[in-house]
Amino acid sequence: MRVNRAVVGYAIRIALLVLATVLLGLLLDYEPGESSGTPPVVFVQRPYTFESPVFEKILGNENLELYFDKRSAGIKLVDLRNGKIWHSVLEEADRSLNNVWQAFFSSGVTLEHIDARNTVRRLNSVRDGETGFVDLSSDSFSVAIAFPDVGAAIEVKYTLGVDSLDISVTRVEEGAIKLTSLYLYPFMGASKGTVPGSFLIPDGIGAELDLSKKTIATSPFIARVYGRDEGFTDIPTTFSLDMVTDPERITLPFFAITAGDSAMLGAIAGGDLYAEIQAYKSGIVTPFNWITTRFIYREMYRKLLNKKGEGVSIPQAQRNPVSPALRFYFLDGKNSSPSGIAAKAREDFLRRGLIPSRQFEPVVPLKLEFLVSESEKTTFGRKVHIMTPQSELEKILADVGRYSQRTVVVLRGYTSGGLSTSSPDHLPLERKAIEDISRLSDFYFYVDYLTAYEGSGGVSRARYAQNRSEQIMIDGPRFIIDPRETASLALEELESFSKLGIEKFALANLAELAFSTRDRNRTENVEALLETVSLFDGPILYNPNLYMISRASHVSDIPVSNSGYLIEDSVVPLLPLVLRESFWLFTAPINLTSDFRRELLRAVDYGLFPGFYITFESSMKLVETASSDLFSTGYESWSEKIEFAYDFVSKALENTVGSRLVERVEVADGLFRNTYDNGTSITLNYNENPARAGDLEIEPLSYVVEVSR
């Protein structure tokens, strides 16, 4: 009997379709009978008609009054000190908005989920929620918000302080439709059109979005706190010559709104590992200015189906362990300036034990990092270049000691075979360069237990981290090691380092990278990295995230700019304003920047100490190595500039060590005046020509210091 090929082909296609459907169901973590019809798996959105909120006073003290609208779960806070009213929802219908945006801006709480077509759908408390009071006391109350159409519910607690309002999600339940994110009071402090005021975001060193200026940006500011979670990012299968600079990272979890003589600081007090800051200026999507935190319960990622890289986009199966919490501080007068906002953020972090309180000796330090050795591949193996032998290193430090009050020294590439073969094994030492290790005991030794170059040795591919798509994770040209392995790798070496008299370390990457892996979430991996860093006593950390920073003795590679998005109007040094009283803050290597003099002026402006990356030999020897990006490091070329840099910065900052910056104002175009709480002021000229500020004549790219007597 002859078989009809068309019929067979049709049958095969039907079978494949059924198989794909079953597979997709498994990937989506679907279980038969999981939903028995209530709630429905397909969400049908309710109709929406705007209704003005009806606020009832719930809490109050001598400074603040809190009002609540039960229908929308909206709040209104009245600051009795200055009469400022902070709104969290629309109080009147706005014809410039469609119903989707009206419902969003009229809701205190919005949940998101992804439907079967991978479309984001929103559940607004004003339209889809049913709110009821759970608990009420003299300074706090709780409400339960049910979303019966999808079987979801959350409980929110509100606590009123002397100058603050804490809002925390204490319970989350979901039905068959899986939640992906939560907006908690996204319209709090929103405004319409161009208005006096700004948004402040700790993007890199810090950014201001000036609300009094119309923007030409067409995209909002959206950035994940502590950087993008690379565990959900596909690894490219082909090499790309992408020359776009990576954006800066948000290392401190807060944002702020200024409005005339008032300000609101939003500190992310819970769920920061899964928080995203979003900021929209008027004209971007809507005519409103609004800034908020989006808490991520689930992320989408691509589940690979074959080795060709084909796959399907699905949400992660397990919900992130996020407990969303915001603490709003309400400020007025001088406290509403960027300096006052940063001081309040610092106070919050100090109280929570996230940063230390320290007293510093009145010296201006200099940081020098030395590349001891590096290697390059050759036809017959590797050739080691000794870039800074110990004898020359000691001569350089003797020369620098003529003028530097305190020199912090970091050694890289001291491992046999050079820097690019060192991580995560940093011993034995390169004996061609290190003559007497006992004379180097006061130096910091650079170690990296989280990334490794291919072929560096010391770690097998089985110990590399894998992302959710089960691809080996990379950071630039390096492989990322599974965070669970980092503590054991460090412990294996610490005893050997101790026998050599080495007790000080500079830790690469451990404090900067926060990510999920194939079978572990961001929280679990950060806890593993915290355990590793805790093995070290007061290390130098490189631009660390807030959850790690209290472990540091000094902080290096502080950014001097923000991401430079079109929506950002200016740089505001929020990061050093919060941290400079707790740490010596060092710049990234100034000799590797494109504008030496301007970088020095920024260091003075932001209260940062200068850092350099140096070799005794010319950096030309590094052209064929993994350190080819070190284009200018030879000490002979930089000795005079290092001395000039130290003199330039120390004369400006020697009277400000241990003092707080209380005001930073632009007194004229390109002219800024910084005033410290001890009366010292520094006026800086960023212009290419001389400029005057009152009676002061200031040279181009220079400054004038005035000391209060």
C-alpha positions as CSV (number, residue, x, y, z in Angstrom):
1,M,0.0,0.0,0.0
2,R,1.4,3.4,-1.0
3,V,1.5,6.1,1.7
4,N,0.4,9.6,0.8
5,R,3.4,11.8,1.7
6,A,1.3,14.9,2.1
7,V,-0.9,13.1,4.7
8,V,2.2,11.9,6.5
9,G,3.8,15.4,6.5
10,Y,0.6,16.9,7.8
11,A,0.5,14.3,10.6
12,I,4.1,15.0,11.5
13,R,3.4,18.8,11.6
14,I,0.4,18.2,13.9
15,A,2.5,16.0,16.2
16,L,5.3,18.6,16.3
17,L,2.8,21.3,17.2
18,V,1.4,19.2,20.0
19,L,4.9,18.5,21.3
20,A,5.8,22.2,21.1
21,T,2.7,23.0,23.1
22,V,3.5,20.5,25.8
23,L,7.1,21.7,25.9
24,L,6.1,25.3,26.2
25,G,3.7,24.4,29.0
26,L,6.6,22.7,30.9
27,L,8.8,25.7,30.3
28,L,6.2,28.0,31.7
29,D,6.0,25.8,34.8
30,Y,2.4,24.9,34.0
31,E,0.7,22.1,36.0
32,P,-2.5,20.4,34.8
33,G,-5.3,21.4,37.1
34,E,-3.3,24.4,38.5
35,S,-6.2,26.7,37.8
36,S,-9.7,25.1,38.0
37,G,-11.4,28.1,36.5
38,T,-11.1,30.5,39.4
39,P,-9.3,32.8,38.9
40,P,-9.2,32.6,35.1
41,V,-5.9,32.0,33.4
42,V,-6.8,34.7,30.8
43,F,-7.1,38.1,32.5
44,V,-10.0,40.3,31.2
45,Q,-9.4,43.9,32.1
46,R,-12.2,45.8,33.8
47,P,-13.6,49.0,32.3
48,Y,-12.4,52.2,33.9
49,T,-14.0,55.5,34.6
50,F,-12.1,58.2,36.6
51,E,-13.5,59.2,40.0
52,S,-11.9,61.8,42.2
53,P,-10.3,60.3,45.4
54,V,-11.9,60.8,48.8
55,F,-9.1,61.2,51.3
56,E,-9.5,60.5,55.0
57,K,-6.9,61.5,57.6
58,I,-5.4,58.4,59.2
59,L,-2.1,59.4,60.9
60,G,-0.5,62.5,62.1
61,N,2.2,64.1,64.3
62,E,3.5,67.6,64.8
63,N,5.2,67.7,61.4
64,L,3.3,65.5,59.0
65,E,-0.3,64.4,58.3
66,L,-1.2,61.3,56.2
67,Y,-4.4,60.9,54.3
68,F,-5.7,57.8,52.6
69,D,-8.2,57.1,49.8
70,K,-9.6,53.6,50.2
71,R,-10.8,53.2,46.6
72,S,-7.4,53.9,44.9
73,A,-5.1,53.0,47.9
74,G,-3.8,56.5,47.2
75,I,-2.1,58.7,49.9
76,K,-1.7,62.4,50.4
77,L,1.0,63.7,52.8
78,V,0.8,67.3,54.2
79,D,4.0,68.7,55.6
80,L,2.9,71.0,58.4
81,R,6.3,72.7,58.6
82,N,5.9,74.4,55.2
83,G,2.4,73.6,54.0
84,K,3.7,71.4,51.1
85,I,1.3,68.7,50.0
86,W,2.7,65.6,48.4
87,H,0.2,63.8,46.1
88,S,0.4,60.2,45.1
89,V,-2.5,60.0,42.7
90,L,-4.4,62.1,40.2
91,E,-7.0,64.1,42.0
92,E,-8.7,65.4,38.9
93,A,-9.4,63.8,35.5
94,D,-6.8,64.9,32.9
95,R,-7.9,64.9,29.3
96,S,-4.4,64.7,28.0
97,L,-4.2,61.1,29.3
98,N,-6.0,58.0,28.0
99,N,-7.7,55.6,30.3
100,V,-4.6,53.4,30.6
101,W,-2.4,56.2,32.0
102,Q,-5.3,57.7,34.1
103,A,-5.7,54.4,35.8
104,F,-2.0,54.1,36.4
105,F,-1.6,57.6,37.8
106,S,-4.7,57.2,39.9
107,S,-3.4,54.1,41.6
108,G,-1.3,53.8,44.7
109,V,-0.3,50.3,43.7
110,T,0.1,48.7,40.3
111,L,1.0,45.0,39.7
112,E,2.2,43.7,36.3
113,H,2.1,40.3,34.7
114,I,2.8,38.9,31.2
115,D,0.0,37.3,29.2
116,A,0.3,34.4,26.8
117,R,1.5,36.7,24.1
118,N,4.3,38.1,26.2
119,T,2.5,41.4,26.6
120,V,2.8,43.3,29.8
121,R,-0.6,43.7,31.5
122,R,-1.2,46.0,34.5
123,L,-3.5,45.5,37.5
124,N,-4.2,48.9,39.0
125,S,-5.5,49.3,42.5
126,V,-8.1,51.9,41.5
127,R,-9.6,49.7,38.8
128,D,-8.8,46.1,39.6
129,G,-8.2,46.2,43.4
130,E,-10.3,46.0,46.5
131,T,-8.8,47.6,49.5
132,G,-9.6,47.0,53.2
133,F,-7.9,48.0,56.5
134,V,-6.1,45.3,58.4
135,D,-4.5,47.1,61.3
136,L,-4.4,50.6,62.8
137,S,-2.2,52.1,65.6
138,S,-1.1,55.6,66.6
139,D,1.8,55.7,64.1
140,S,1.0,53.0,61.5
141,F,-1.7,51.1,59.7
142,S,-1.9,48.2,57.2
143,V,-4.2,47.5,54.3
144,A,-4.9,44.4,52.2
145,I,-5.4,45.0,48.5
146,A,-7.0,42.1,46.7
147,F,-7.1,41.6,42.9
148,P,-9.9,39.0,42.7
149,D,-9.9,38.7,38.9
150,V,-6.5,37.1,39.0
151,G,-6.4,35.7,42.5
152,A,-3.6,38.1,43.7
153,A,-3.4,40.0,46.9
154,I,-0.8,42.2,48.7
155,E,-0.6,43.7,52.2
156,V,1.0,47.1,52.6
157,K,2.1,48.7,55.9
158,Y,2.4,52.5,56.4
159,T,4.5,54.0,59.3
160,L,4.7,57.7,59.9
161,G,7.9,59.1,61.4
162,V,9.0,62.6,62.5
163,D,10.0,63.5,58.9
164,S,9.4,60.3,57.0
165,L,6.9,57.8,55.8
166,D,7.7,54.1,55.5
167,I,5.7,52.0,53.0
168,S,6.5,48.3,52.9
169,V,4.8,45.3,51.2
170,T,4.5,42.7,54.0
171,R,2.7,39.9,52.0
172,V,2.2,38.9,48.4
173,E,-0.1,36.2,47.1
174,E,-0.6,35.2,43.4
175,G,-2.9,32.9,41.6
176,A,-2.5,31.1,38.3
177,I,-1.4,34.3,36.6
178,K,2.2,34.9,37.7
179,L,3.2,38.4,38.8
180,T,6.2,40.0,37.2
181,S,6.6,43.4,38.9
182,L,5.2,46.0,41.3
183,Y,5.0,49.8,41.2
184,L,4.7,51.3,44.7
185,Y,3.3,54.9,44.5
186,P,4.7,55.8,41.1
187,F,2.9,59.2,41.0
188,M,4.2,60.3,44.4
189,G,5.5,63.9,44.0
190,A,4.6,64.0,40.3
191,S,4.1,67.3,38.4
192,K,2.9,68.4,35.0
193,G,4.8,70.4,32.4
194,T,7.9,72.5,33.1
195,V,8.0,73.3,36.8
196,P,10.7,74.6,39.2
197,G,12.5,71.5,40.6
198,S,14.4,68.5,39.6
199,F,14.9,64.7,39.9
200,L,18.1,63.5,41.4
201,I,19.4,60.0,40.7
202,P,22.7,58.4,41.8
203,D,23.5,57.3,38.3
204,G,27.3,57.0,38.3
205,I,28.5,59.9,40.4
206,G,25.0,61.4,40.2
207,A,22.6,63.1,37.8
208,E,20.0,65.9,37.8
209,L,17.0,66.0,35.6
210,D,16.0,69.7,35.5
211,L,12.1,69.9,35.4
212,S,12.2,73.6,34.5
213,K,13.6,72.8,31.1
214,K,11.9,71.1,28.2
215,T,13.7,68.0,27.2
216,I,14.5,66.8,23.7
217,A,14.9,63.3,25.0
218,T,12.4,60.7,23.7
219,S,13.2,58.0,26.2
220,P,12.9,57.9,29.9
221,F,15.7,57.1,32.4
222,I,15.3,53.4,33.3
223,A,18.1,51.6,35.2
224,R,18.4,48.6,37.5
225,V,19.9,49.3,40.9
226,Y,23.4,47.7,41.1
227,G,23.4,47.3,37.4
228,R,21.7,45.0,34.9
229,D,21.3,41.4,36.0
230,E,23.5,39.6,33.5
231,G,22.1,36.2,34.5
232,F,19.1,37.0,32.3
233,T,21.2,38.4,29.4
234,D,22.0,36.3,26.3
235,I,25.7,35.7,25.6
236,P,26.4,36.7,22.0
237,T,27.4,33.8,19.7
238,T,29.4,36.0,17.4
239,F,32.0,38.7,18.2
240,S,30.7,42.2,18.0
241,L,32.7,45.4,17.5
242,D,30.3,47.3,19.7
243,M,32.0,50.5,20.7
244,V,29.2,51.9,22.8
245,T,30.4,52.7,26.3
246,D,28.6,50.8,29.0
247,P,26.3,53.0,31.2
248,E,27.3,53.8,34.7
249,R,25.9,51.9,37.6
250,I,23.5,52.9,40.4
251,T,25.4,51.9,43.5
252,L,23.3,53.7,46.1
253,P,19.5,52.8,46.1
254,F,17.7,56.1,46.3
255,F,16.2,58.9,44.3
256,A,14.9,62.4,45.1
257,I,12.5,65.1,44.0
258,T,13.2,68.8,44.6
259,A,10.3,71.3,44.4
260,G,11.3,74.9,45.3
261,D,12.3,74.9,49.0
262,S,10.9,71.4,49.5
263,A,12.3,68.0,48.6
264,M,11.4,64.3,49.0
265,L,14.0,61.6,49.3
266,G,13.0,58.1,48.3
267,A,15.3,55.5,49.9
268,I,14.8,52.0,48.8
269,A,14.7,50.3,52.2
270,G,13.9,46.8,50.9
271,G,14.0,44.8,47.7
272,D,17.0,46.9,46.4
273,L,18.5,43.9,44.6
274,Y,15.4,43.7,42.5
275,A,14.6,47.4,42.1
276,E,14.6,49.5,39.0
277,I,14.5,53.3,39.0
278,Q,12.3,54.9,36.3
279,A,12.1,58.6,35.6
280,Y,10.0,60.4,33.0
281,K,10.1,64.1,32.2
282,S,7.1,65.9,30.7
283,G,6.8,65.2,27.0
284,I,8.1,61.7,27.2
285,V,4.9,59.6,26.7
286,T,2.8,61.8,29.0
287,P,2.9,65.5,30.0
288,F,3.8,64.5,33.5
289,N,7.1,64.4,35.4
290,W,7.3,61.3,37.5
291,I,9.9,59.1,39.1
292,T,9.5,55.8,40.9
293,T,10.8,52.4,41.8
294,R,9.7,49.3,40.0
295,F,10.2,46.1,42.0
296,I,10.9,43.0,39.8
297,Y,9.2,39.7,40.8
298,R,10.1,37.8,37.6
299,E,12.3,38.6,34.6
300,M,11.9,37.4,31.1
301,Y,14.7,35.4,29.6
302,R,15.3,33.2,26.5
303,K,15.1,29.5,27.1
304,L,17.3,27.9,24.5
305,L,15.8,24.9,22.6
306,N,18.8,23.9,20.5
307,K,22.5,24.6,19.9
308,K,21.7,27.0,17.1
309,G,20.6,29.5,19.7
310,E,16.9,29.2,18.9
311,G,14.6,29.6,21.9
312,V,11.4,31.0,23.4
313,S,11.0,33.9,25.8
314,I,9.6,32.9,29.2
315,P,9.3,34.4,32.6
316,Q,11.4,32.9,35.4
317,A,9.5,30.2,37.3
318,Q,10.2,31.2,40.8
319,R,9.4,34.6,42.2
320,N,12.3,36.7,43.3
321,P,12.7,36.9,47.1
322,V,11.9,40.6,47.1
323,S,10.2,42.5,50.0
324,P,9.5,45.9,48.5
325,A,10.0,48.9,50.9
326,L,10.3,52.6,50.4
327,R,11.2,55.2,53.0
328,F,10.1,58.7,51.9
329,Y,11.9,61.6,53.7
330,F,10.3,65.1,53.5
331,L,12.8,67.9,53.6
332,D,12.6,71.7,53.5
333,G,14.8,74.8,53.5
334,K,18.6,74.2,53.1
335,N,17.9,70.5,53.7
336,S,16.2,70.4,50.3
337,S,19.4,71.1,48.3
338,P,21.3,68.2,46.8
339,S,23.8,68.5,49.7
340,G,21.0,68.3,52.2
341,I,19.4,65.3,50.4
342,A,22.7,63.5,50.3
343,A,23.2,64.2,54.0
344,K,19.8,62.7,54.8
345,A,20.6,59.6,52.6
346,R,23.9,59.3,54.5
347,E,22.0,59.5,57.8
348,D,19.7,56.7,56.7
349,F,22.5,54.5,55.5
350,L,24.4,55.1,58.8
351,R,21.4,54.2,60.9
352,R,20.9,51.0,59.0
353,G,24.6,50.1,59.4
354,L,25.3,50.2,55.7
355,I,28.2,52.6,55.9
356,P,30.6,53.3,58.8
357,S,31.2,56.5,60.7
358,R,34.9,57.3,60.7
359,Q,37.4,60.0,61.8
360,F,40.2,60.7,59.4
361,E,43.7,62.1,60.0
362,P,44.1,65.4,58.2
363,V,46.2,64.2,55.2
364,V,45.6,64.0,51.5
365,P,46.5,60.5,50.2
366,L,47.7,59.4,46.7
367,K,47.0,56.0,45.3
368,L,49.5,54.3,42.9
369,E,48.7,50.9,41.3
370,F,51.7,49.2,39.8
371,L,51.7,46.5,37.1
372,V,54.6,44.2,38.1
373,S,54.5,41.8,35.2
374,E,52.4,40.7,32.2
375,S,52.7,38.0,29.6
376,E,51.9,37.6,25.9
377,K,51.3,34.6,23.8
378,T,54.0,33.4,21.5
379,T,54.5,30.6,19.1
380,F,56.2,28.5,21.8
381,G,54.0,29.5,24.8
382,R,54.1,32.7,26.8
383,K,56.7,35.4,27.1
384,V,56.7,37.3,30.5
385,H,57.4,41.0,30.5
386,I,58.7,42.4,33.8
387,M,57.1,45.8,33.9
388,T,58.0,47.0,37.4
389,P,60.7,45.1,39.3
390,Q,60.8,45.6,43.0
391,S,64.0,47.5,42.9
392,E,62.5,50.1,40.5
393,L,59.2,50.1,42.4
394,E,61.0,51.2,45.6
395,K,62.9,53.9,43.8
396,I,59.6,55.3,42.4
397,L,58.1,55.3,45.9
398,A,61.1,57.1,47.3
399,D,60.7,59.7,44.7
400,V,57.0,60.1,45.4
401,G,57.7,60.2,49.1
402,R,59.3,63.7,48.6
403,Y,55.9,65.3,48.4
404,S,53.1,62.8,49.2
405,Q,51.8,62.8,52.7
406,R,50.4,59.3,52.4
407,T,50.8,56.9,49.4
408,V,48.5,53.9,49.1
409,V,50.1,51.2,46.9
410,V,48.4,48.4,45.1
411,L,50.3,45.7,43.3
412,R,48.9,43.9,40.2
413,G,50.6,41.2,38.2
414,Y,52.9,39.9,40.9
415,T,52.0,36.3,40.0
416,S,54.4,34.1,38.2
417,G,53.4,34.4,34.5
418,G,52.0,37.9,34.9
419,L,48.6,39.6,35.4
420,S,46.5,37.9,32.7
421,T,47.4,34.4,34.0
422,S,46.8,35.1,37.6
423,S,43.1,35.0,38.4
424,P,41.9,33.2,40.5
425,D,45.3,31.7,41.5
426,H,47.7,34.5,42.5
427,L,50.6,32.5,43.8
428,P,53.5,31.7,43.4
429,L,55.1,35.1,43.0
430,E,57.0,36.2,39.9
431,R,60.5,35.8,41.3
432,K,62.1,37.7,38.4
433,A,60.3,40.8,39.8
434,I,59.9,40.2,43.5
435,E,63.2,40.2,45.4
436,D,62.2,40.5,49.0
437,I,58.5,40.1,49.8
438,S,59.0,41.2,53.4
439,R,59.5,44.8,52.2
440,L,56.1,44.8,50.5
441,S,53.9,44.0,53.5
442,D,52.4,47.5,53.7
443,F,51.1,47.2,50.1
444,Y,47.7,46.0,48.9
445,F,47.8,43.0,46.7
446,Y,45.2,42.9,43.9
447,V,43.2,39.7,43.8
448,D,40.3,38.6,41.6
449,Y,38.3,35.5,42.6
450,L,35.3,36.2,40.4
451,T,36.6,36.4,36.9
452,A,39.3,34.6,34.9
453,Y,40.9,34.9,31.5
454,E,40.7,31.8,29.3
455,G,43.7,29.6,30.0
456,S,44.7,31.4,33.2
457,G,44.6,28.2,35.2
458,G,43.4,27.5,38.7
459,V,39.7,27.0,37.8
460,S,38.0,24.5,35.5
461,R,35.1,25.4,33.3
462,A,32.8,23.4,35.6
463,R,33.3,26.2,38.2
464,Y,32.2,29.0,35.8
465,A,28.8,30.6,36.3
466,Q,26.0,29.9,33.9
467,N,23.1,32.2,33.1
468,R,19.4,31.2,32.9
469,S,19.9,30.1,29.3
470,E,22.7,27.8,30.6
471,Q,25.4,29.7,28.8
472,I,28.8,30.3,30.4
473,M,28.8,33.9,31.7
474,I,31.4,36.4,30.6
475,D,32.5,39.9,31.7
476,G,34.2,41.5,28.7
477,P,37.1,39.1,27.8
478,R,36.9,37.2,31.1
479,F,34.8,34.3,32.3
480,I,32.7,34.8,35.5
481,I,33.2,32.2,38.2
482,D,30.3,30.8,40.1
483,P,29.9,32.9,43.3
484,R,29.6,29.7,45.3
485,E,33.2,28.9,44.4
486,T,34.7,32.3,45.4
487,A,35.0,31.7,49.1
488,S,36.9,28.4,48.7
489,L,39.2,29.9,46.1
490,A,40.0,32.7,48.5
491,L,40.5,30.5,51.5
492,E,42.9,28.3,49.6
493,E,45.2,31.3,49.1
494,L,44.8,33.3,52.3
495,E,46.9,31.0,54.4
496,S,49.7,31.0,51.8
497,F,49.5,34.8,51.6
498,S,49.7,35.1,55.4
499,K,52.9,32.9,55.5
500,L,54.4,35.5,53.1
501,G,53.4,38.3,55.5
502,I,50.8,39.6,53.0
503,E,47.6,40.8,54.9
504,K,46.3,43.7,52.7
505,F,44.2,43.2,49.6
506,A,42.4,45.1,46.8
507,L,39.4,43.0,45.7
508,A,38.4,43.1,42.1
509,N,34.8,42.6,41.0
510,L,33.4,41.0,44.2
511,A,31.8,44.3,45.3
512,E,30.7,45.4,41.9
513,L,28.9,42.5,40.2
514,A,25.4,41.4,41.3
515,F,23.7,38.8,39.1
516,S,21.6,35.7,39.0
517,T,22.8,32.3,37.7
518,R,21.3,29.2,36.2
519,D,19.8,27.9,39.5
520,R,20.4,30.8,42.0
521,N,18.9,34.2,42.3
522,R,20.6,37.5,42.9
523,T,20.2,37.4,46.7
524,E,21.8,34.0,47.0
525,N,24.8,35.0,44.9
526,V,25.3,38.3,46.7
527,E,25.3,36.4,50.0
528,A,28.0,34.1,48.7
529,L,30.1,37.2,47.6
530,L,29.5,38.9,50.9
531,E,30.8,35.7,52.6
532,T,33.9,35.9,50.5
533,V,34.6,39.6,51.1
534,S,34.2,39.1,54.8
535,L,37.3,36.8,54.8
536,F,39.4,40.0,54.2
537,D,40.2,42.7,56.8
538,G,39.5,46.1,55.4
539,P,40.2,45.6,51.7
540,I,40.2,48.3,49.0
541,L,37.0,47.9,47.0
542,Y,36.4,49.2,43.5
543,N,33.2,51.3,43.2
544,P,31.3,48.9,45.4
545,N,27.5,48.5,45.7
546,L,25.9,49.7,48.9
547,Y,25.4,46.2,50.4
548,M,29.1,45.6,50.2
549,I,30.7,49.0,50.9
550,S,30.9,48.8,54.8
551,R,33.6,46.1,54.3
552,A,36.0,48.5,52.6
553,S,38.8,50.5,54.1
554,H,39.2,52.7,51.0
555,V,37.1,53.0,47.9
556,S,38.7,53.3,44.4
557,D,37.6,54.1,40.9
558,I,34.8,56.4,41.9
559,P,33.1,57.5,38.6
560,V,33.4,61.3,37.8
561,S,30.4,61.3,35.4
562,N,27.0,59.8,34.9
563,S,25.7,57.7,32.0
564,G,25.2,60.8,29.9
565,Y,21.7,60.0,28.8
566,L,19.9,62.7,26.9
567,I,17.3,63.1,29.6
568,E,20.1,63.9,32.2
569,D,20.8,67.6,32.3
570,S,23.8,67.9,34.6
571,V,26.2,66.1,36.9
572,V,25.5,66.2,40.7
573,P,28.1,64.5,42.9
574,L,25.7,62.5,45.0
575,L,28.0,59.5,45.5
576,P,30.9,61.4,47.1
577,L,28.4,63.6,49.1
578,V,27.1,60.5,50.8
579,L,30.4,58.6,51.1
580,R,33.4,61.0,51.5
581,E,33.0,61.2,55.3
582,S,33.3,57.4,55.6
583,F,36.1,56.5,53.2
584,W,39.1,57.8,51.3
585,L,37.6,58.0,47.8
586,F,40.1,57.6,44.9
587,T,39.6,58.4,41.2
588,A,40.1,55.8,38.5
589,P,43.6,56.1,37.0
590,I,43.9,59.7,35.8
591,N,46.7,58.8,33.4
592,L,44.3,56.6,31.5
593,T,41.8,59.4,30.9
594,S,41.6,61.7,27.8
595,D,41.6,65.0,29.7
596,F,44.1,65.1,32.5
597,R,43.6,68.6,33.7
598,R,39.8,68.5,33.7
599,E,39.9,65.1,35.6
600,L,42.0,66.8,38.3
601,L,39.5,69.7,38.5
602,R,36.7,67.2,38.9
603,A,38.6,65.4,41.7
604,V,38.9,68.7,43.6
605,D,35.2,69.5,42.9
606,Y,33.9,66.1,44.1
607,G,36.4,65.7,47.0
608,L,38.2,62.7,45.4
609,F,41.9,61.8,45.8
610,P,44.0,61.1,42.8
611,G,44.9,57.6,41.6
612,F,47.4,56.4,38.9
613,Y,48.2,53.1,37.2
614,I,52.0,53.0,36.7
615,T,54.8,50.8,35.3
616,F,58.5,51.3,35.3
617,E,58.8,50.1,31.7
618,S,57.1,51.7,28.8
619,S,53.6,50.6,28.1
620,M,54.7,49.8,24.5
621,K,55.7,46.4,25.9
622,L,52.0,45.7,26.6
623,V,50.8,46.1,23.0
624,E,50.5,42.3,22.4
625,T,49.2,41.4,25.9
626,A,45.8,41.3,27.6
627,S,46.8,44.7,29.2
628,S,47.1,46.5,25.8
629,D,44.5,49.0,27.0
630,L,47.2,50.5,29.3
631,F,48.3,53.0,26.7
632,S,50.3,55.3,28.9
633,T,51.8,54.1,32.2
634,G,55.6,54.6,32.1
635,Y,56.7,56.4,35.2
636,E,59.4,58.4,33.4
637,S,56.6,60.0,31.3
638,W,54.3,60.6,34.2
639,S,56.6,61.5,37.2
640,E,56.2,65.3,36.9
641,K,52.5,65.0,36.2
642,I,51.9,62.8,39.2
643,E,53.7,65.4,41.4
644,F,51.7,68.2,39.8
645,A,48.4,66.3,40.3
646,Y,49.1,65.6,43.9
647,D,50.0,69.3,44.5
648,F,46.9,70.5,42.6
649,V,44.5,68.3,44.6
650,S,46.1,68.5,48.0
651,K,46.3,72.3,48.1
652,A,42.5,72.3,47.5
653,L,41.4,69.5,49.7
654,E,43.8,69.7,52.7
655,N,41.4,72.0,54.5
656,T,38.3,69.9,53.8
657,V,39.3,66.4,55.0
658,G,36.7,65.4,57.6
659,S,34.4,68.3,56.7
660,R,31.0,68.1,55.1
661,L,30.1,69.8,51.8
662,V,27.1,71.9,52.7
663,E,26.5,73.8,49.4
664,R,27.5,73.4,45.8
665,V,26.2,76.2,43.5
666,E,26.8,77.3,40.0
667,V,27.6,81.0,40.4
668,A,28.1,81.6,36.7
669,D,28.4,79.5,33.5
670,G,31.1,76.9,34.2
671,L,31.9,78.4,37.6
672,F,31.0,76.4,40.8
673,R,31.5,77.2,44.4
674,N,31.7,74.5,47.1
675,T,31.3,75.5,50.7
676,Y,32.2,73.2,53.6
677,D,30.9,73.2,57.1
678,N,34.2,74.5,58.5
679,G,33.9,77.7,56.4
680,T,36.3,76.7,53.6
681,S,35.1,77.4,50.1
682,I,36.5,76.4,46.7
683,T,35.5,78.2,43.5
684,L,36.2,76.2,40.4
685,N,36.5,77.4,36.8
686,Y,35.6,74.7,34.2
687,N,36.0,77.2,31.3
688,E,38.9,77.3,28.9
689,N,39.3,81.0,29.6
690,P,39.9,83.0,32.8
691,A,36.8,84.0,34.7
692,R,35.7,86.2,37.6
693,A,33.5,85.3,40.5
694,G,33.0,88.5,42.6
695,D,36.5,89.6,43.5
696,L,38.1,86.3,42.5
697,E,40.1,85.9,39.3
698,I,40.3,82.2,38.4
699,E,42.5,80.7,35.8
700,P,41.2,78.3,33.2
701,L,40.5,74.8,34.5
702,S,41.7,75.9,38.0
703,Y,40.3,77.0,41.3
704,V,40.7,79.4,44.2
705,V,40.5,78.3,47.9
706,E,39.2,80.6,50.6
707,V,39.7,79.5,54.2
708,S,37.7,80.8,57.0
709,R,39.9,82.2,59.8
